[in-house]
């Protein structure tokens, strides 16, 4: 009569290894390579940042192949999977992800590697097509204007009211982020959306030309800035 512990041991030992043929390895890695190249070009086409990070794109794309290798190794040997879990648990990645879209692509690449490594090629194909279509469609939707931070110094409240009038005239939306009053004058920081981004320089020149404005600057704003 078999006890529970005997059944568990038998099931565990029977599942320690599985058939991992050379043909399956080659097919899996080739499919992962095709998907990785596809991810590389999707990221290149959809990234909006001026500073395109080629190294990040290459790393993100190769993540699918590396993950597929790990999943195949884990799937083929239970004992090896336990060792990999222990080894990977002590690895710490300290690279900062500054753009949320980069985090999406990293998770997408790892997911594709897991699915392909598990042999679910149809799921990987359908998933990458659906995500690509949604990403490209959302990327084509206008952003509704680029946000900027407008920083300027003026001499007194009278000059400030004149500046506010010009700001209301030239921008679609404005919001005061900070205001500092000192013996040297008044410093303000506005979050603004311009009506025509091609005339940014002209707008700053008009603001600087007002009597009593000591300094004026405008910078692109993505929600994270340092004072």
C-alpha positions in Angstrom: 0.0 0.0 0.0 1.4 3.4 -1.1 1.4 6.2 1.4 1.1 9.9 0.5 4.9 10.5 0.9 5.6 7.6 -1.5 3.2 9.0 -4.1 4.8 12.5 -3.7 8.3 11.1 -4.1 7.4 9.1 -7.2 5.7 12.1 -8.8 8.6 14.4 -7.9 11.2 12.0 -9.3 9.2 11.3 -12.5 8.9 15.1 -13.1 12.6 15.8 -12.4 13.4 15.6 -16.1 11.5 16.0 -19.4 12.5 15.6 -23.0 14.3 18.6 -24.2 15.5 17.7 -27.7 18.0 19.6 -29.8 15.3 20.3 -32.3 13.0 21.9 -29.7 15.9 24.0 -28.4 16.7 25.3 -31.9 13.1 26.0 -32.8 12.4 27.8 -29.5 15.5 30.0 -29.8 14.8 30.8 -33.4 11.3 31.9 -32.6 12.5 33.9 -29.6 15.1 35.6 -31.9 12.4 36.6 -34.4 10.2 38.0 -31.6 13.2 39.9 -30.1 14.0 41.6 -33.5 10.3 42.5 -33.8 10.3 44.0 -30.3 13.5 46.0 -31.2 11.8 47.7 -34.2 8.5 48.3 -32.3 10.3 50.1 -29.6 12.3 52.1 -32.1 9.1 53.2 -33.9 7.1 54.0 -30.8 9.6 55.7 -28.6 8.9 59.5 -28.3 12.0 60.5 -26.4 14.5 62.6 -28.2 17.4 60.7 -26.5 16.9 57.3 -28.0 18.6 54.7 -25.7 20.0 52.1 -28.2 21.7 50.0 -25.4 18.4 49.8 -23.5 16.6 48.6 -26.7 19.2 45.9 -27.4 19.1 44.8 -23.7 15.3 44.7 -23.7 15.1 42.8 -26.9 17.6 40.2 -25.9 15.7 39.7 -22.6 13.2 37.4 -24.5 15.9 35.0 -25.6 17.6 34.9 -22.2 14.2 34.3 -20.4 13.3 31.6 -22.9 16.6 29.8 -22.2 15.9 30.0 -18.4 12.3 28.7 -18.8 13.5 25.8 -20.9 16.1 24.8 -18.4 13.6 25.1 -15.5 11.0 23.1 -17.5 13.4 20.3 -18.2 14.7 19.7 -14.7 12.9 20.3 -11.4 16.1 20.2 -9.3 17.8 22.7 -11.7 14.8 25.0 -11.4 15.2 25.1 -7.6 18.8 26.0 -7.9 18.0 28.8 -10.4 15.4 30.2 -8.1 17.9 30.4 -5.3 20.6 31.9 -7.6 18.3 34.5 -9.1 16.9 35.5 -5.7 20.3 37.0 -4.7 20.6 39.0 -7.9 19.7 42.7 -7.6 19.2 45.0 -10.5 19.8 48.7 -9.7 19.3 50.3 -13.1 16.7 53.0 -12.8 13.8 53.0 -15.2 13.0 56.7 -15.9 10.3 56.3 -18.6 7.2 54.2 -17.8 7.0 53.0 -21.4 10.4 51.3 -20.9 9.0 49.3 -18.0 6.2 48.1 -20.2 8.6 46.9 -22.9 10.8 45.2 -20.3 7.8 43.3 -18.8 6.6 42.6 -22.4 9.9 41.1 -23.4 10.2 38.9 -20.3 6.6 37.7 -20.8 7.3 36.7 -24.4 10.4 34.8 -23.2 8.4 32.9 -20.6 5.6 32.0 -23.0 8.0 30.9 -25.8 10.2 29.0 -23.4 7.1 27.1 -22.2 6.3 26.1 -25.8 3.1 28.2 -26.1 4.0 29.7 -29.5 0.5 30.5 -30.6 -0.2 32.5 -27.3 3.1 34.4 -27.8 2.1 35.3 -31.4 -1.4 36.4 -30.6 -0.2 38.3 -27.5 2.6 40.2 -29.4 0.2 41.1 -32.2 -2.6 42.4 -30.0 -0.2 44.4 -27.8 1.6 45.9 -30.9 -1.7 47.0 -32.4 -3.0 48.6 -29.2 0.4 50.3 -28.6 0.6 51.7 -32.1 -3.0 53.0 -32.0 -2.5 54.7 -28.7 0.7 56.1 -29.9 -1.1 57.8 -32.8 -3.6 59.6 -30.5 -2.5 63.2 -30.1 -1.1 64.0 -26.7 -3.1 67.2 -26.4 -0.1 69.6 -26.3 3.3 69.4 -24.7 3.6 70.6 -21.1 6.3 73.1 -20.2 7.7 74.7 -17.1 7.9 78.5 -17.3 10.2 80.1 -14.8 10.7 83.9 -14.6 11.7 86.6 -12.2 10.0 90.0 -12.0 10.5 93.1 -9.9 7.1 93.6 -8.2 3.4 92.6 -8.3 2.6 95.2 -11.0 5.0 93.5 -13.4 3.7 90.1 -12.3 0.1 91.1 -13.3 1.4 92.2 -16.7 3.2 88.9 -17.1 0.1 86.9 -16.2 -1.9 88.8 -18.8 0.6 87.8 -21.5 0.6 84.2 -20.3 -3.2 83.9 -20.5 -3.0 85.3 -24.0 -0.3 83.0 -25.3 -1.0 79.7 -23.6 -3.9 77.2 -23.6 -3.6 76.3 -20.0 -1.5 77.6 -17.1 -1.1 76.6 -13.4 1.1 78.2 -10.8 3.5 75.6 -9.4 5.5 77.8 -7.0 5.9 81.4 -6.0 8.9 82.9 -4.1 9.1 86.5 -2.8 12.4 88.0 -1.7 14.1 91.4 -1.5 15.4 90.8 -5.1 11.9 90.4 -6.5 9.4 87.6 -7.3 10.1 84.2 -8.8 7.3 82.1 -10.2 7.1 78.7 -11.8 4.2 78.0 -14.1 3.1 74.8 -15.7 1.8 75.8 -19.2 0.6 74.3 -22.4 1.3 76.5 -25.4 -1.1 77.1 -28.3 1.7 76.8 -30.8 4.9 75.0 -29.6 6.8 76.4 -32.7 6.6 79.9 -31.2 8.2 79.0 -27.8 11.2 81.3 -28.4 9.0 84.2 -29.5 6.8 83.8 -26.4 9.9 83.9 -24.1 11.3 86.9 -25.9 8.0 88.8 -25.4 8.1 87.9 -21.7 11.7 88.9 -21.3 11.0 92.3 -23.1 8.5 93.4 -20.4 10.0 96.1 -18.2 10.8 94.6 -14.8 11.3 91.0 -15.9 14.8 90.0 -14.9 14.9 86.5 -16.2 12.7 84.1 -18.1 13.1 80.4 -19.2 11.0 77.6 -20.4 11.8 73.9 -20.2 10.0 70.7 -21.2 8.0 69.1 -18.3 7.2 65.4 -17.9 6.0 65.4 -14.4 9.4 65.0 -12.7 11.7 68.0 -12.2 14.1 69.4 -9.7 14.0 72.9 -8.3 
